[in-house]
Amino acid sequence: MLTLEELVDKARDGVTVKRVFGDPIEKDGITIIPVASVMGGAGGGEGPAGSDEGAAAPTGRGLGFGLRATPAGVYV
């Protein structure tokens, strides 16, 4: 299972310049660079999942990551 630090590292790797600016496309002497709007986020938490009288409470945890990329246009 991922730690929160590992999840944040993966989120940081997911939101890169290559996600915003695509590979240049050359056609008839014109270079076109596709551009996207990119947003991402990550989070997590940990704590008691419940309690039983006289027993150690189990620990619950959760992690999540989201990434959204939408086309924004091109540079010519």
HELIX and SHEET records of a PDB file:
HELIX    1   1 LEU A    4  GLY A   14  1                                  11    
HELIX    2   2 VAL A   17  VAL A   20  1                                   4    
SHEET    1   A 3 ILE A  25  LYS A  27  0                                        
SHEET    2   A 3 ILE A  30  PRO A  48 -1                                        
SHEET    3   A 3 THR A  59  TYR A  75 -1                                        
END                                                                             
